Amino acid sequence: MAHFDAVIVGAGPAGLSAALVLGGGRRKVLLLDGGPGRNVRAVAAHGVFTRDCTPPADLKRLGLADLAPYDVTVISSVAREIKPAAGGFTLQVEQAWYFARRVLFATGVRDVLPGIPGLRERWGKLVHHCPYCDGWPNRQARLAVLGSHQEGHHLALSVRAWSDHVTLLTDGPDELTPEQRADLRKLDIDLVDTKIRRFTGTQTLTAHFENRAACTFDALFLNPTQTQNSTLPAGLGCELNDKSRVVVNENGMTSVRGVWAAGDMTGAAQYVVSAAASGHTAAVSLNTTLIHENVRAQGAAFHESPDESAGVGEA
Ligand SMILES: Cc1cc2nc3c(=O)[nH]c(=O)nc-3n(C[C@H](O)[C@H](O)[C@H](O)COP(=O)(O)OP(=O)(O)OC[C@H]3O[C@@H](n4cnc5c(N)ncnc54)[C@H](O)[C@@H]3O)c2cc1C
């Protein structure tokens, strides 16, 4: 069975960034690349330091190329099972088993979109979730926001910073309070509370309603619900919060000793650079525990620093 210092499960921005740090830390790393990341449908990634407007596939290619000098083995496959073992963990990839002293999950989340026909096909092209990612290309455009309660109200008010032409679509009866309706009027946000039959269009997005003329928009924003992409963290016993995110401390440590998590799957802000930053932080923390373990094995010990947050050097 091949042995590694760490296995990183997931090769999105969080996993690639963690691999870079651990590779540079002279660790023997296994990086499992289970396929495209969350933003695969997007034309370009925005707000990415020094790489603004780069297509997601190019970001991934660049991230993988950065790993070339290091002892990072990349396998283009998913981890099927991970089990605790003496001194670490064993994991199955296809038919083979591997051993790793530490595990870092960077498996991301899955967006669950409303079932209105025509919405999913336009995800990442005309249908977006985040104005920081897709607001600028749609500035002063005809924007729709889909949402029927507090989140729709919140997103519509936010998106208004990018355009004067915002319509909130509630897709039928809504849960807006009189105060929230008044807010919409104050910000000149139109409200359409008719059931939507379907969305059509390639360059623009047309909403077809049940009892009203269709409306055409340049883009639509919504807040999808999300689930974990992988059941492995929960299977290993990692605690999830009520939003189904893996609970981590400020160093990315999960509730399971020897297991870290980073990126969208945690409570980290859901942006490329935030995911990369949390992968970096988690990798440093993970590597610190390896350094401490190795130092202890040689009979030496670090002086405990009062600035060191709890758990940083835990093996
Ligand atoms: C449509 C869209 C557009 C976006 N646009 C922007 C933007 O413009 N700017 C921006 O900053 N952010 C944007 N985002 C957000 C950004 O994509 C995410 O914040 C970022 O991708 C999170 O990185 P991650 O590494 O945590 O997860 P991901 O990028 O989702 O990567 C997780 C990886 O783990 C893999 N994986 C899952 N399970 C396993 C397993 N068992 N074994 C191996 N691998 C596994 C998955 O295949 C995936 O490749 C956008 C998101 C969406 C949905």
The ligand as an SDF file (V2000), in Angstrom:
LIG
                    3D

 53 58  0  0  0  0  0  0  0  0999 V2000
  -21.9190   29.3000  -11.5500 C   0  0  0  0  0  0  0  0  0  0  0  0
  -20.8820   29.7430  -10.5480 C   0  0  0  0  0  0  0  0  0  0  0  0
  -20.0590   30.8240  -10.8370 C   0  0  0  0  0  0  0  0  0  0  0  0
  -19.0990   31.2460   -9.9210 C   0  0  0  0  0  0  0  0  0  0  0  0
  -18.3290   32.3200  -10.2310 N   0  0  0  0  0  0  0  0  0  0  0  0
  -17.3790   32.7330   -9.3620 C   0  0  0  0  0  0  0  0  0  0  0  0
  -16.5620   33.8790   -9.6690 C   0  0  0  0  0  0  0  0  0  0  0  0
  -16.7250   34.5210  -10.7130 O   0  0  0  0  0  0  0  0  0  0  0  0
  -15.6240   34.2450   -8.7640 N   0  0  0  0  0  0  0  0  0  0  0  0
  -15.4380   33.5750   -7.5700 C   0  0  0  0  0  0  0  0  0  0  0  0
  -14.5780   33.9640   -6.7980 O   0  0  0  0  0  0  0  0  0  0  0  0
  -16.2190   32.4930   -7.2610 N   0  0  0  0  0  0  0  0  0  0  0  0
  -17.1660   32.0570   -8.1240 C   0  0  0  0  0  0  0  0  0  0  0  0
  -17.9470   30.9810   -7.8060 N   0  0  0  0  0  0  0  0  0  0  0  0
  -17.7050   30.2740   -6.5440 C   0  0  0  0  0  0  0  0  0  0  0  0
  -16.4920   29.3240   -6.7030 C   0  0  0  0  0  0  0  0  0  0  0  0
  -16.7070   28.4950   -7.8160 O   0  0  0  0  0  0  0  0  0  0  0  0
  -16.3420   28.4650   -5.4440 C   0  0  0  0  0  0  0  0  0  0  0  0
  -16.2850   29.2940   -4.2950 O   0  0  0  0  0  0  0  0  0  0  0  0
  -15.0550   27.6210   -5.5340 C   0  0  0  0  0  0  0  0  0  0  0  0
  -15.0580   26.8090   -6.6710 O   0  0  0  0  0  0  0  0  0  0  0  0
  -14.9280   26.7610   -4.2890 C   0  0  0  0  0  0  0  0  0  0  0  0
  -13.7720   25.9970   -4.3730 O   0  0  0  0  0  0  0  0  0  0  0  0
  -13.6590   24.5960   -3.6220 P   0  0  0  0  0  0  0  0  0  0  0  0
  -12.2770   24.1120   -3.8960 O   0  0  0  0  0  0  0  0  0  0  0  0
  -14.1000   24.7360   -2.2300 O   0  0  0  0  0  0  0  0  0  0  0  0
  -14.7600   23.6490   -4.3050 O   0  0  0  0  0  0  0  0  0  0  0  0
  -14.9470   23.1990   -5.8270 P   0  0  0  0  0  0  0  0  0  0  0  0
  -14.3940   24.1900   -6.7700 O   0  0  0  0  0  0  0  0  0  0  0  0
  -16.3870   22.8380   -5.9690 O   0  0  0  0  0  0  0  0  0  0  0  0
  -14.0520   21.8850   -5.9460 O   0  0  0  0  0  0  0  0  0  0  0  0
  -14.3790   20.7010   -5.2420 C   0  0  0  0  0  0  0  0  0  0  0  0
  -13.8060   19.5380   -6.0080 C   0  0  0  0  0  0  0  0  0  0  0  0
  -13.8900   18.3340   -5.2220 O   0  0  0  0  0  0  0  0  0  0  0  0
  -14.1790   17.2620   -6.0900 C   0  0  0  0  0  0  0  0  0  0  0  0
  -14.6830   16.1270   -5.3230 N   0  0  0  0  0  0  0  0  0  0  0  0
  -15.8870   15.9870   -4.6780 C   0  0  0  0  0  0  0  0  0  0  0  0
  -15.9570   14.7790   -4.0920 N   0  0  0  0  0  0  0  0  0  0  0  0
  -14.7940   14.1360   -4.3570 C   0  0  0  0  0  0  0  0  0  0  0  0
  -14.2680   12.8560   -4.0160 C   0  0  0  0  0  0  0  0  0  0  0  0
  -14.9440   11.9580   -3.2690 N   0  0  0  0  0  0  0  0  0  0  0  0
  -13.0170   12.5150   -4.4590 N   0  0  0  0  0  0  0  0  0  0  0  0
  -12.2970   13.3960   -5.1960 C   0  0  0  0  0  0  0  0  0  0  0  0
  -12.7460   14.6390   -5.5450 N   0  0  0  0  0  0  0  0  0  0  0  0
  -13.9820   14.9870   -5.1360 C   0  0  0  0  0  0  0  0  0  0  0  0
  -15.1710   17.8490   -7.0770 C   0  0  0  0  0  0  0  0  0  0  0  0
  -15.2090   17.1100   -8.2630 O   0  0  0  0  0  0  0  0  0  0  0  0
  -14.5720   19.2480   -7.3030 C   0  0  0  0  0  0  0  0  0  0  0  0
  -13.6600   19.2430   -8.3620 O   0  0  0  0  0  0  0  0  0  0  0  0
  -18.9390   30.5550   -8.6980 C   0  0  0  0  0  0  0  0  0  0  0  0
  -19.7640   29.4580   -8.3980 C   0  0  0  0  0  0  0  0  0  0  0  0
  -20.7310   29.0590   -9.3080 C   0  0  0  0  0  0  0  0  0  0  0  0
  -21.6220   27.8980   -8.9640 C   0  0  0  0  0  0  0  0  0  0  0  0
  1  2  1  0
  2  3  1  0
  2 52  2  0
  3  4  2  0
  4  5  1  0
  4 50  1  0
  5  6  2  0
  6  7  1  0
  6 13  1  0
  7  8  2  0
  7  9  1  0
  9 10  1  0
 10 11  2  0
 10 12  1  0
 12 13  2  0
 13 14  1  0
 14 15  1  0
 14 50  1  0
 15 16  1  0
 16 17  1  0
 16 18  1  0
 18 19  1  0
 18 20  1  0
 20 21  1  0
 20 22  1  0
 22 23  1  0
 23 24  1  0
 24 25  2  0
 24 26  1  0
 24 27  1  0
 27 28  1  0
 28 29  2  0
 28 30  1  0
 28 31  1  0
 31 32  1  0
 32 33  1  0
 33 34  1  0
 33 48  1  0
 34 35  1  0
 35 36  1  0
 35 46  1  0
 36 37  1  0
 36 45  1  0
 37 38  2  0
 38 39  1  0
 39 40  1  0
 39 45  2  0
 40 41  1  0
 40 42  2  0
 42 43  1  0
 43 44  2  0
 44 45  1  0
 46 47  1  0
 46 48  1  0
 48 49  1  0
 50 51  2  0
 51 52  1  0
 52 53  1  0
M  END
$$$$
